């Protein structure tokens, strides 16, 4: 399965559009959004996504009830929760925003999951920690680091591709 991974979109529509185009071009099976959509209008952009989206709330997300409802209106299979876990290709995944570092560390240290995906710090990470693959795709918005990124994970071989959205043509 090919999973598109994004986080911290913070309302920046040009990069959200680029990310969706990349995910559609790469024919990902699912997109994981690690939180901080921020405003409701962002959800409308995901009508253009050709896969389902599984997301978690971030600390800057407002109108959480409507964010969830609008995402479900696009596709009933879409999910948006405080945290999400799922299994695919024999790997157990856990997704959270990562606002509280002790909780993130506890999930990683529990070793109950093969892959832990988070956002919040806006810093890219692809690292194995005590047998757990920890992924942070960085920030889609590019506001803090100046480098807007998303990622694609192939779950069959754990092949990871980081995409610099500054290198993607305008949509």
Contact map, one row per residue, 1 for C-alpha under 8 A:
111000000000000000000000000110000000000000000000000000000000000000000000000000000000000110000000000000000000000000000000000000000000000000000000000000000111000000000000000
111100000000000000000000001111000000000000000000000000000000000000000000000000000000000000000000000000000000000000000000000000000000000000000000000000011110000000000000000
111110000000000000000000000111110000000000000000000000000000000000000000000000000000000000000000000000000000000000000000000000000000000000000000000000011110000000000000000
011111000000000000000010000111110000000000000000000000000000000000000000000000000000000000000000000000000000000000000000000000000000000000000000000001111000000000000000000
001111100000000000000000000000111100000000000000000000000000000000000000000000000000000000000000000000000000000000000000000000000000000010000000000001111000000000000000000
000111111000000000000000000000111100000000000000000000000000000000000000000000000000000000000000000000000000000000000000000000000000000011110000000011100000000000000000000
000011111000000000000000000000001111100000000000000000000000000000000000000000000000000000000000000000000000000000000111010000000000000111110000000001000000000000000000000
000001111100000000000000000000000111100000000000000000000100000000000000000000000000000000000000000000000000000000000011010000000000000001111000000000000000000000000000000
000001111111001100000000000000000011110000000000000000000000000000000000000000000000000000000000000000000000000000000000000000000000000000111000000000000000000000000000000
000000011111000000000000000000000001111000000000000000000000000000000000000000000000000000000000000000000000000000000000000000000000000000011000000000000000000000000000000
000000001111100000000000000000000000111001000000000000000000000000000000000000000000000000000000000000000000000000000000000000000000000000001000000000000000000000000000000
000000001111111100000000000000000000000000000000000000000000000000000000000000000000000000000000000000000000000000000000000000000000000000011000000000000000000000000000000
000000000011111110000000000000000000000001001000000000000000000000000000000000000000000000000000000000000000000000000000000000000000000000000000000000000000000000000000000
000000000001111111000000000000000000000000000000000000000000000000000000000000000000000000000000000000000000000000000000000000000000000000000000000000000000000000000000011
000000001001111111100000000000000000000000000000000000000000000000000000000000000000000000000000000000000000000000000000000000000000000000011000000100000000000000001000000
000000001001111111110000000000000000000000001000000000000000000000000000000000000000000000000000000000000000000000000000000000000000000000011000000000000000000000000000000
000000000000111111111000000000000000000000001000000000000000000000000000000000000000000000000000000000000000000000000000000000000000000000000000000000000000000000000000001
000000000000011111111100000000000000000000000000000000000000000000000000000000000000000000000000000000000000000000000000000000000000000000000000000000000000000000001001111
000000000000001111111110000000000000000000000000000000000000000000000000000000000000000000000000000000000000000000000000000000000000000000010000000001000000000000001000000
000000000000000111111111000000000000000000000101100000000000000000000000000000000000000000000000000000000000000000000000000000000000000000000000000000000000000000000000000
000000000000000011111111100000000000000000000000100000000000000000000000000000000000000000000000000000000000000000000000000000000000000000000000000000000000000000000000001
000000000000000001111111110000000000000000000000000000000000000000000000000000000000000000000000000000000000000000000000000000000000000000000000000000000000000000000000000
000100000000000000111111111100100000000000000000100000000000000000000000000000000000000000000000000000000000000000000000000000000000000000000000000000000000000000000000000
000000000000000000011111111100000000000000000000111000000000000000000000000000000000000000000000000000000000000000000000000000000000000000000000000000000000000000000000000
000000000000000000001111111000000000000000000000000000000000000000000000000000000000000000000000000000000000000000000000000000000000000000000000000000000000000000000000000
000000000000000000000111111100000000000000000000000000000000000000000000000000000000000000000000000000000000000000000000000000000000000000000000000000000000000000000000000
010000000000000000000011111110000000000000000000010000000000000000000000000000000000000000000000000000000000000000000000000000000000000000000000000000000000000000000000000
111100000000000000000011011111100000000000000000001000000000000000000000000000000000000000000000000000000000000000000000000000000000000000000000000000010000000000000000000
111100000000000000000000001111100000000000000000001100000000000000000000000000000000000000000000000000000000000000000000000000000000000000000000000000000000000000000000000
011100000000000000000000000111110000000000000000001111000000000000000000000000000000000000000000000000000000000000000000000000000000000000000000000000000000000000000000000
001111000000000000000010000111111000000000000000001111000000000000000000000000000000000000000000000000000000000000000000000000000000000000000000000000000000000000000000000
001111000000000000000000000001111100000000000000000011100000000000000000000000000000000000000000000000000000000000000000000000000000000000000000000000000000000000000000000
000011100000000000000000000000111110000000000000000011110000000000000000000000000000000000000000000000000000000000000000000000000000000000000000000000000000000000000000000
000011110000000000000000000000011111000000000000000000111100000000000000000000000000000000000011100000000000000000001111000000000000000000000000000000000000000000000000000
000000111000000000000000000000001111100000000000000000111110100000000000000000000000000000000001100000000000000000000011000000000000000000000000000000000000000000000000000
000000111100000000000000000000000111110000000000000000001111100000000000000000000000000000000000100000000000000000000001000000000000000000000000000000000000000000000000000
000000111110000000000000000000000011111101100000000000001101100000000000000000000000000000000000000000000000000000000000000000000000000000000000000000000000000000000000000
000000001110000000000000000000000001111101000000000000000101110000000000000000000000000000000000000000000000000000000000000000000000000000000000000000000000000000000000000
000000000110000000000000000000000000111111100000000000000000111000000000000000000000000000000000000000000000000000000000000000000000000000000000000000000000000000000000000
000000000000000000000000000000000000111111110000000000000000011001100000000000000000000000000000000000000000000000000000000000000000000000000000000000000000000000000000000
000000000000000000000000000000000000001111111000000000000000000000000000000000000000000000000000000000000000000000000000000000000000000000000000000000000000000000000000000
000000000010100000000000000000000000111111111100000000000000000000000000000000000000000000000000000000000000000000000000000000000000000000000000000000000000000000000000000
000000000000000000000000000000000000101111111110000000000000000000100110000000000000000000000000000000000000000000000000000000000000000000000000000000000000000000000000000
000000000000000000000000000000000000000111111110000000000000000000000100000000000000000000000000000000000000000000000000000000000000000000000000000000000000000000000000000
000000000000100110000000000000000000000011111111100000000000000000000000000000000000000000000000000000000000000000000000000000000000000000000000000000000000000000000000000
000000000000000000010000000000000000000001111111100000000000000000000010010000000000000000000000000000000000000000000000000000000000000000000000000000000000000000000000000
000000000000000000000000000000000000000000111111100000000000000000000000010000000000000000000000000000000000000000000000000000000000000000000000000000000000000000000000000
000000000000000000010000000000000000000000001111110000000000000000000000000000000000000000000000000000000000000000000000000000000000000000000000000000000000000000000000000
000000000000000000011011000000000000000000001111111100000000000000000000000000000000000000000000000000000000000000000000000000000000000000000000000000000000000000000000000
000000000000000000000001001000000000000000000001111100000000000000000000000000000000000000000000000000000000000000000000000000000000000000000000000000000000000000000000000
000000000000000000000001000111100000000000000000111110000000000000000000000000000000000000000000000000000000000000000000000000000000000000000000000000000000000000000000000
000000000000000000000000000011100000000000000000111111000000000000000000001011000000000000000000000000000000000000000000000000000000000000000000000000000000000000000000000
000000000000000000000000000001111000000000000000001111100000000000000000000011100000000000000000000000000000000000000000000000000000000000000000000000000000000000000000000
000000000000000000000000000001111000000000000000000111110000000000000000000001110001000000000000000000000000000000000000000000000000000000000000000000000000000000000000000
000000000000000000000000000000011110000000000000000011111000000000000000000000111011000000000010000000000000000000000000000000000000000000000000000000000000000000000000000
000000000000000000000000000000001110000000000000000001111100000000000000000000011111000000000011100000000000000000000000000000000000000000000000000000000000000000000000000
000000000000000000000000000000000111100000000000000000111110100100000000000000011110000000000001100000000000000000000000000000000000000000000000000000000000000000000000000
000000010000000000000000000000000111110000000000000000011111100000000000000000000100000000000000101000000000000000000001000000000000000000000000000000000000000000000000000
000000000000000000000000000000000011000000000000000000001111100000000000000000000000000000000000101000000000000000000000000000000000000000000000000000000000000000000000000
000000000000000000000000000000000001110000000000000000000111110000000000000000000000000000000000000000000000000000000000000000000000000000000000000000000000000000000000000
000000000000000000000000000000000011111000000000000000001111111100000000000000000000000000000000000000000000000000000000000000000000000000000000000000000000000000000000000
000000000000000000000000000000000000011100000000000000000001111100100000000000000000000000000000000000000000000000000000000000000000000000000000000000000000000000000000000
000000000000000000000000000000000000001100000000000000000000111111100000000000000000000000000000000000000000000000000000000000000000000000000000000000000000000000000000000
000000000000000000000000000000000000000000000000000000001000111111110000000000000000000000000000000000000000000000000000000000000000000000000000000000000000000000000000000
000000000000000000000000000000000000000000000000000000000000001111111000000000000000000000000000000000000000000000000000000000000000000000000000000000000000000000000000000
000000000000000000000000000000000000000100000000000000000000001111111100000000000000000000000000000000000000000000000000000000000000000000000000000000000000000000000000000
000000000000000000000000000000000000000100100000000000000000011111111110000000010000000000000000000000000000000000000000000000000000000000000000000000000000000000000000000
000000000000000000000000000000000000000000000000000000000000000111111111000000111000000000000000000000000000000000000000000000000000000000000000000000000000000000000000000
000000000000000000000000000000000000000000000000000000000000000011111111100000000000000000000000000000000000000000000000000000000000000000000000000000000000000000000000000
000000000000000000000000000000000000000000110000000000000000000001111111110000000000000000000000000000000000000000000000000000000000000000000000000000000000000000000000000
000000000000000000000000000000000000000000100100000000000000000000111111111101110000000000000000000000000000000000000000000000000000000000000000000000000000000000000000000
000000000000000000000000000000000000000000000000000000000000000000011111111111100000000000000000000000000000000000000000000000000000000000000000000000000000000000000000000
000000000000000000000000000000000000000000000000000000000000000000001111111100000000000000000000000000000000000000000000000000000000000000000000000000000000000000000000000
000000000000000000000000000000000000000000000110000000000000000000000111111101000000000000000000000000000000000000000000000000000000000000000000000000000000000000000000000
000000000000000000000000000000000000000000000000000100000000000000000011111111000000000000000000000000000000000000000000000000000000000000000000000000000000000000000000000
000000000000000000000000000000000000000000000000000000000000000000000011111111000000000000000000000000000000000000000000000000000000000000000000000000000000000000000000000
000000000000000000000000000000000000000000000000000110000000000000000001001111100000000000000000000000000000000000000000000000000000000000000000000000000000000000000000000
000000000000000000000000000000000000000000000000000111000000000000000011011111110000000000000000000000000000000000000000000000000000000000000000000000000000000000000000000
000000000000000000000000000000000000000000000000000011100000000000010011000011111000000000000000000000000000000000000000000000000000000000000000000000000000000000000000000
000000000000000000000000000000000000000000000000000001111000000000110010000001111101000000000000000000000000000000000000000000000000000000000000000000000000000000000000000
000000000000000000000000000000000000000000000000000000111000000000010000000000111111000000000000000000000000000000000000000000000000000000000000000000000000000000000000000
000000000000000000000000000000000000000000000000000000011100000000000000000000011111000000000001100000000000000000000000000000000000000000000000000000000000000000000000000
000000000000000000000000000000000000000000000000000000111000000000000000000000001111100000000111100000000000000000000000000000000000000000000000000000000000000000000000000
000000000000000000000000000000000000000000000000000001110000000000000000000000011111110000000111000000000000000000000000000000000000000000000000000000000000000000000000000
000000000000000000000000000000000000000000000000000000000000000000000000000000000011111000011110000000000000000000000000000000000000000000000000000000000000000000000000000
000000000000000000000000000000000000000000000000000000000000000000000000000000000001111100011100000000000000000000000000000000000000000000000000000000000000000000000000000
000000000000000000000000000000000000000000000000000000000000000000000000000000000000111111111000000000000000000000000000000000000000000000000000000000000000000000000000000
100000000000000000000000000000000000000000000000000000000000000000000000000000000000011111111000000000000000000000000000000000000000000000000000000000000010000000000000000
100000000000000000000000000000000000000000000000000000000000000000000000000000000000001111100000000000000000000000000000000000000000000000000000000000000011000000000000000
000000000000000000000000000000000000000000000000000000000000000000000000000000000000001111110000000000000000000000000000000000000000000000000000000000000000000000000000000
000000000000000000000000000000000000000000000000000000000000000000000000000000000000001111111000000000000000000011100000000000000000000000000000000000000010000000000000000
000000000000000000000000000000000000000000000000000000000000000000000000000000000000111101111100000000000000000111100000000000000000000000000000000000000000000000000000000
000000000000000000000000000000000000000000000000000000000000000000000000000000000000111100111110000000000000000011111000000000000000000000000000000000000000000000000000000
000000000000000000000000000000000000000000000000000000000000000000000000000000000011110000011111000000000000000010111000000000000000000000000000000000000000000000000000000
000000000000000000000000000000000100000000000000000000110000000000000000000000000011100000001111100000000000000000011100000000000000000000000000000000000000000000000000000
000000000000000000000000000000000110000000000000000000011000000000000000000000000111000000000111110000010000000000001110000000000000000000000000000000000000000000000000000
000000000000000000000000000000000111000000000000000000011110000000000000000000000110000000000011111000000000000000000111000000000000000000000000000000000000000000000000000
000000000000000000000000000000000000000000000000000000000000000000000000000000000000000000000001111110110000000000000111100000000000000000000000000000000000000000000000000
000000000000000000000000000000000000000000000000000000000110000000000000000000000000000000000000111110000000000000000001000000000000000000000000000000000000000000000000000
000000000000000000000000000000000000000000000000000000000000000000000000000000000000000000000000011111110000000000000000000000000000000000000000000000000000000000000000000
000000000000000000000000000000000000000000000000000000000000000000000000000000000000000000000000011111111000000000000000000000000000000000000000000000000000000000000000000
000000000000000000000000000000000000000000000000000000000000000000000000000000000000000000000000000111111100000000000000000000000000000000000000000000000000000000000000000
000000000000000000000000000000000000000000000000000000000000000000000000000000000000000000000000010111111110000000000000000000000000000000000000000000000000000000000000000
000000000000000000000000000000000000000000000000000000000000000000000000000000000000000000000001010111111111000000000000000000000000000000000000000000000000000000000000000
000000000000000000000000000000000000000000000000000000000000000000000000000000000000000000000000000011111111100000000000000000000000000000000000000000000000000000000000000
000000000000000000000000000000000000000000000000000000000000000000000000000000000000000000000000000001111111110000000000000000000000000000000000000000000000000000000000000
000000000000000000000000000000000000000000000000000000000000000000000000000000000000000000000000000000111111111110010000000000000000000000000000000000000000000000000000000
000000000000000000000000000000000000000000000000000000000000000000000000000000000000000000000000000000011111111110010000000000001001010000000000000000000000000000000000000
000000000000000000000000000000000000000000000000000000000000000000000000000000000000000000000000000000001111111000000000000000000100000000000000000000000000000000000000000
000000000000000000000000000000000000000000000000000000000000000000000000000000000000000000000000000000000111111110000000000000000000000000000000000000000000000000000000000
000000000000000000000000000000000000000000000000000000000000000000000000000000000000000000000000000000000011111111000000000000000111000000000000000000000000000000000000000
000000000000000000000000000000000000000000000000000000000000000000000000000000000000000000010000000000000011011111000000000000000000000000000000000000000000000000000000000
000000000000000000000000000000000000000000000000000000000000000000000000000000000000000000111100000000000011011111110000000000000001000000000000000000000000000000000000000
000000000000000000000000000000000000000000000000000000000000000000000000000000000000000000111000000000000000001111110000000000000011100000000000000000000000000000000000000
000000000000000000000000000000000000000000000000000000000000000000000000000000000000000000111100000000000000000011111000000000000001111000000000000000000000000000000000000
000000000000000000000000000000000000000000000000000000000000000000000000000000000000000000001110000000000011000011111100000000000001111000000000000000000000000000000000000
000000000000000000000000000000000100000000000000000000000000000000000000000000000000000000001111000000000000000000111110000000000000011100000000000000000000000000000000000
000000100000000000000000000000000100000000000000000000000000000000000000000000000000000000000011110000000000000000011111000000000000011110000000000000000000000000000000000
000000110000000000000000000000000110000000000000000000000000000000000000000000000000000000000001110000000000000000001111111000000000000111100000000000000000000000000000000
000000110000000000000000000000000111000000000000000000000100000000000000000000000000000000000000111000000000000000000111110000000000000000000000000000000000000000000000000
000000000000000000000000000000000000000000000000000000000000000000000000000000000000000000000000010000000000000000000011111000000000000001000000000000000000000000000000000
000000110000000000000000000000000000000000000000000000000000000000000000000000000000000000000000000000000000000000000011111100000000000111100001100000000000000000000000000
000000000000000000000000000000000000000000000000000000000000000000000000000000000000000000000000000000000000000000000010111110000000000111100000100000000000000000000000000
000000000000000000000000000000000000000000000000000000000000000000000000000000000000000000000000000000000000000000000000011111000000001111100000000000000000000000000000000
000000000000000000000000000000000000000000000000000000000000000000000000000000000000000000000000000000000000000000000000001111100000011111000000000000000000000000000000000
000000000000000000000000000000000000000000000000000000000000000000000000000000000000000000000000000000000000000000000000000111110000111110000000000000000000000000000000000
000000000000000000000000000000000000000000000000000000000000000000000000000000000000000000000000000000000000000000000000000011111000111000000000000000000000000000000000000
000000000000000000000000000000000000000000000000000000000000000000000000000000000000000000000000000000000000000000000000000001111111110000000000000000000000000000000000000
000000000000000000000000000000000000000000000000000000000000000000000000000000000000000000000000000000000001000000000000000000111111110000000000000000000000000000000000000
000000000000000000000000000000000000000000000000000000000000000000000000000000000000000000000000000000000000101000000000000000011111000000000000000000000000000000000000000
000000000000000000000000000000000000000000000000000000000000000000000000000000000000000000000000000000000000001001000000000000011111100000000000000000000000000000000000000
000000000000000000000000000000000000000000000000000000000000000000000000000000000000000000000000000000000001001011110000000000011111110000000000000000000000000000000000000
000000000000000000000000000000000000000000000000000000000000000000000000000000000000000000000000000000000000000001110000000001111011111000000000000000000000000000000000000
000000000000000000000000000000000000000000000000000000000000000000000000000000000000000000000000000000000001000000111100000011111001111100000000000000000000000000000000000
000000000000000000000000000000000000000000000000000000000000000000000000000000000000000000000000000000000000000000111100000111100000111110000000000000000000000000000000000
000000100000000000000000000000000000000000000000000000000000000000000000000000000000000000000000000000000000000000001110011111000000011111000000000000000000000000000000000
000011100000000000000000000000000000000000000000000000000000000000000000000000000000000000000000000000000000000000000110011111000000001111100000000011100000000001000000000
000001110000000000000000000000000000000000000000000000000000000000000000000000000000000000000000000000000000000000000010111110000000000111110000000111000000000000000000000
000001111000000000000000000000000000000000000000000000000000000000000000000000000000000000000000000000000000000000000010011100000000000011111111101111000000000000000000000
000001111101001100100000000000000000000000000000000000000000000000000000000000000000000000000000000000000000000000000000000000000000000001111100000111000000000000001000000
000000011111001100000000000000000000000000000000000000000000000000000000000000000000000000000000000000000000000000000000000000000000000000111110000110000000000000000000000
000000000000000000000000000000000000000000000000000000000000000000000000000000000000000000000000000000000000000000000000000000000000000000111111111110000000000000000000000
000000000000000000000000000000000000000000000000000000000000000000000000000000000000000000000000000000000000000000000000000000000000000000101111111100000000000000000000000
000000000000000000000000000000000000000000000000000000000000000000000000000000000000000000000000000000000000000000000000010000000000000000100111110000000000000000000000000
000000000000000000000000000000000000000000000000000000000000000000000000000000000000000000000000000000000000000000000000011000000000000000100111111100000000000000000000000
000000000000000000000000000000000000000000000000000000000000000000000000000000000000000000000000000000000000000000000000000000000000000000000111111100000000000000000000000
000000000000000000000000000000000000000000000000000000000000000000000000000000000000000000000000000000000000000000000000000000000000000000100110111110000000000000011100000
000000000000001000000000000000000000000000000000000000000000000000000000000000000000000000000000000000000000000000000000000000000000000001111110111111000000000000011100000
000001000000000000000000000000000000000000000000000000000000000000000000000000000000000000000000000000000000000000000000000000000000000011111100001111100000000001111000000
000111100000000000100000000000000000000000000000000000000000000000000000000000000000000000000000000000000000000000000000000000000000000011110000000111110000000001111000000
000111000000000000000000000000000000000000000000000000000000000000000000000000000000000000000000000000000000000000000000000000000000000010000000000011111000000111100000000
011110000000000000000000000100000000000000000000000000000000000000000000000000000000000000000000000000000000000000000000000000000000000000000000000001111100000111100000000
011110000000000000000000000000000000000000000000000000000000000000000000000000000000000000000000000000000000000000000000000000000000000000000000000000111110011110000000000
111000000000000000000000000000000000000000000000000000000000000000000000000000000000000000000000000000000000000000000000000000000000000000000000000000011111111100000000000
111000000000000000000000000000000000000000000000000000000000000000000000000000000000000110100000000000000000000000000000000000000000000000000000000000001111111000000000000
100000000000000000000000000000000000000000000000000000000000000000000000000000000000000010000000000000000000000000000000000000000000000000000000000000000111111000000000000
000000000000000000000000000000000000000000000000000000000000000000000000000000000000000000000000000000000000000000000000000000000000000000000000000000000111111000000000000
000000000000000000000000000000000000000000000000000000000000000000000000000000000000000000000000000000000000000000000000000000000000000000000000000000001111111100000000000
000000000000000000000000000000000000000000000000000000000000000000000000000000000000000000000000000000000000000000000000000000000000000000000000000000001111111110000000000
000000000000000000000000000000000000000000000000000000000000000000000000000000000000000000000000000000000000000000000000000000000000000000000000000000111100011111000000000
000000000000000000000000000000000000000000000000000000000000000000000000000000000000000000000000000000000000000000000000000000000000000000000000000000111000001111100000000
000000000000000000000000000000000000000000000000000000000000000000000000000000000000000000000000000000000000000000000000000000000000000010000000000011110000000111110000000
000000000000000000000000000000000000000000000000000000000000000000000000000000000000000000000000000000000000000000000000000000000000000000000000000011110000000011111010000
000000000000000000000000000000000000000000000000000000000000000000000000000000000000000000000000000000000000000000000000000000000000000000000000001111000000000001111111000
000000000000001001100000000000000000000000000000000000000000000000000000000000000000000000000000000000000000000000000000000000000000000000010000001111000000000000111111000
000000000000000000000000000000000000000000000000000000000000000000000000000000000000000000000000000000000000000000000000000000000000000000000000001100000000000000011111100
000000000000000000000000000000000000000000000000000000000000000000000000000000000000000000000000000000000000000000000000000000000000000000000000000000000000000000111111100
000000000000000001000000000000000000000000000000000000000000000000000000000000000000000000000000000000000000000000000000000000000000000000000000000000000000000000011111110
000000000000000001000000000000000000000000000000000000000000000000000000000000000000000000000000000000000000000000000000000000000000000000000000000000000000000000000111111
000000000000010001000000000000000000000000000000000000000000000000000000000000000000000000000000000000000000000000000000000000000000000000000000000000000000000000000001111
000000000000010011001000000000000000000000000000000000000000000000000000000000000000000000000000000000000000000000000000000000000000000000000000000000000000000000000000111
